[in-house]
Amino acid sequence: TKEGYFDYDGDFEVVDENIAVNFQMTPDDTYAGHINPYLAEAYSYPNPFSDHTRIVFSLVQDSPVTFTFYDSNGRIVHRIENLMFPAGVNEYRWNGRSTDGALLGEGMYFFEIAIKNTIYRNRLLILGR
């Protein structure tokens, strides 16, 4: 097996060989169920955090977004619904507090981004409180 990489133009270059493989990518709906038509990417930083974190996400189109934060037992600790965001890169800053403003303790939490019929989930870790 040879190692290689795809360059910017879509050519596959084999390392230490003089072989070029050209291919053309075409639309294929085989995996259409796995492609998210609304949310291109999402992540949080800093993570772990002590004071606040930012949930950064990229939308394909203008959309209302719902954020839900859960503790490690699956209980909702913070939720904000239907905030409108434009297409492109956006962020939501969370201060590690519950919906009623109580400071949450150290530990593992989960965040969920809901956009239309799509849900994205990931972990958060609060440390140093």
Secondary structure, DSSP 8 states (H G I E B T S, - for coil): ---EEE-TTS-EEETTS--EE-------GGGGGGS-SSEEEEEEESSSBSS-EEEEEEESS-EEEEEEEEETTS-EEEEEEEEEE-SEEEEEEE-SB-TT--B--SEEEEEEEEETTEEEEEEEEE---
